[in-house]
Amino acid sequence: MSVRYHGDISLVHRPVDRLIVTLLGMAGEVIVLPERIAGSDELLLRRWRRSDADALARAVTESADHLRPWMGWVAEEPMPPERRLVRIEEWERDRSRGGDVVLGVFSGGQVVGGCGLHRRIAPDGLEIGYWIHVAHVRRGLATRAVGLLTDAALALPGITHVEIHHDKANHASGGVPRKLGFEWLGEWSDEPEAPAEIGIECRWRMDRARWDARPSAG
């Protein structure tokens, strides 16, 4: 088995040993997801570093009341500083072995959110996750970040589609795939993971052909 890295493309966590079977491509390769995705403007998605720990903690703390209704992981906050450093190291170890990638969303060098690509839907698919700092919502940042993630993911060998899953009550999250032209797949019963969720999961999908055919692709 070999590992192929996709570290730099310009334009939450599962054990790696459980993923190896699904990550193996026809050539026996594990594709490592990109650690940096740059847009044509100042928006940058890149992996979290230990030096980002304080800025990440501050962004999550400032946005906790905004995120808590929809993000189950906010229940771990406030997180002790040493634990956050360990978490950042875990994210990078997972990515480097072919697992999920968890990225910060930066604009002008400032943390404005977080996002990621997650290997939990299919061997040839990735699920997109995202959140935006409460002081930066309603500026199109989530849509732009998801556009960058979609473009990068569908350029990877072996990836044919990406999906976005969100609770039906989370209308803001649902607006992102709708704006980007994702295909609506339907609703599934799901266990609520956050206080405001109602247990109905909405799923959206984008494949390569649909992404390449969108009007803005030309």
N, C-alpha and C positions, 0 to 999 in steps of 0.2 A: 504494500500500500504506500502510495506517495501522497504528499500534500502540496496542493497548488495554492499560492497566495495571490489574492487580489487586494493589495493593500491600499491603493490610492486611485480613486476614480474622479476625474475632473469633469465637469459639465457646467424577559426576565428569566430564565436560566434553567437549563436541563442538563443532567450529567452526560458528559461526552460519551462514555462507554455505552450508554443506552442508544446513542444515535449512530454509532459507527456503521451498522448494517444499512441504515437508510441513506447514509451520506456517500457510500461507495458508488462511484460512477462506473461506466462500462470499462474504463481503463484502470479501475482500482484506485481512483484518486479521491481525496477529500478536498473539496473546494472551501478555502478559507474566505470568509466574507470580508468585504472592504472595511478598512479602519478609517478611511477619510474620503468624503464625497464633497466636492466643491461645486457650487453653482456658478452661474455667470455673473451673479451679483456678489454681495458681501456675505451671503448666507453660506455657512460651512457646517457640515456634519462630520464629526470626528470622534474617535474613541475617547472615553474619559481617561485622564491620567491622574496619578496620585496628587499632582500639583493642582488639580481641579477640585479636590475634595471640599475645600471650604466654600468655593463658589457654588458647587452643586448643593451642598447643605443649605446655603443661604437661599438659593432659588427654590428648593423644595419647601423650606420653612415659610418663605414668603407666600408660596402658592398652596400651602397645605389645605386651607379651608376651601379653596377652589377645586383642588384635586380629590380630596378625601371622598366625596360622594361617588366617584366613578373609578378610582384607582385603588385596588385592594392593597397594593404594596405600601400605600401611605400609612397603613396601620403600624408599620415598623418605625415611623417617625415620631419624635426626633430620634435619630440613630446616633449612637456614640461615635465620636470621630474615628476611633481605632477600628470600629466595625465597618465604617464607610470605606476606609482604606482597604480593608480586606475584601469588601464587596467589589471595589474597582479592580483589584487584582484578580478576583474570580472571573469577572467579566472578560478580562483580557486573556486569561488562561483558557477559558471556554472558547473564545473566538479563535485563538491561535491553533486550537486542536480541531477546528472545523465546526464548532457549535454556533450558538447565537452571537450576534454582535449588538452591543448596546452603545449608542452614540449620544454625544451632547449636540444640541443645536446652538450654534453660535452666530451672532450677528454683530459686526464691529468689534469682535473680540469678547463680547459679553454673552453670558449664558442666558438663552431665551427659551430653553426647553430641553427635551430629550426625546429620543426615538430609538427604534431598533428593528432588526430583521430577525425573525424567530423561526426555527426549524421545528414546527409542531403541527403542520397541516398535511404535508405529503413529501415524499422524497424529492419531487421536482417542483415544490412550491415553498414560498416563504410568507409568513404572516408579518404584517407591518404594524408596529405600535408607535404611539406618539403622545406627547403632552407638551403644553406650552405654558410658560410662566404667566401668572395672572396679569402682570403689568404689560404683556405683549399680545394678549388675545385680540381677536377681531382685526388683525392686520394681514391675514393671509399666510402667516408663517407656517401653520400646520399643513396647509395645502401645498405650499412650496417645498417643505421638507419631505412630505410624502411623495411629491413628484420626483424629487431627486432620488429617494429610496427606490421608487418603482423603476426609474430609468436604470439605476445601477444594478438592481436585482435581476431585471430581465436581460441584462447584458452578460450575466454569468453563465458559464457552461452548465448545462443540465437543469437550469431553472426555466420553467415554461410559464409560470404564473405566480402572482402574489395575491394575497387576500387581506382584507380588513374586517375584523370582527368587533362589534361593539354592542352594548346593551341597547335595547329599543328605546329606553327612556333618555339615552344620551344623544339628544338631537344634534348637538354641536359636532360630535365625532362623526355622525352620519353625514353631515354636510360635506366633509372632505372627499370621500370617495365619489359622492354624487357630482361634485364640481369637476373632478378629474375624469369623469366618464366611466367609472368602474361599472361592471355588470352586477346588478342586484340578483343575489342567489336565493334569498328567502330568509325565513325565521326558524330558529331552532330553540327548543327548551334548554335552558342552561342554569346551573347553580349560581345564584348571585354571589359576587365576591366583594362587593362594596355596598355601602349603606343605601344609595339611591337606586341601585339596580333592581329590576323587576323580574329578572330570570328569563328574559326572552332575548336571544342573541341574534343580531342581524349580521348577515355575511355578504360581502362584496368581493368581486374577483376582477383582476385585470390580467390578460394574457398578452403575449408578444404581438400577435397580429392586431389585436384591438388597440394596443398602445401605439404601435407604429402607424395605424390608420387614423388616429385622432387628428383634427384639423391643425393643431399647433405643432405637430411632429414635422410638418414640412418646412 
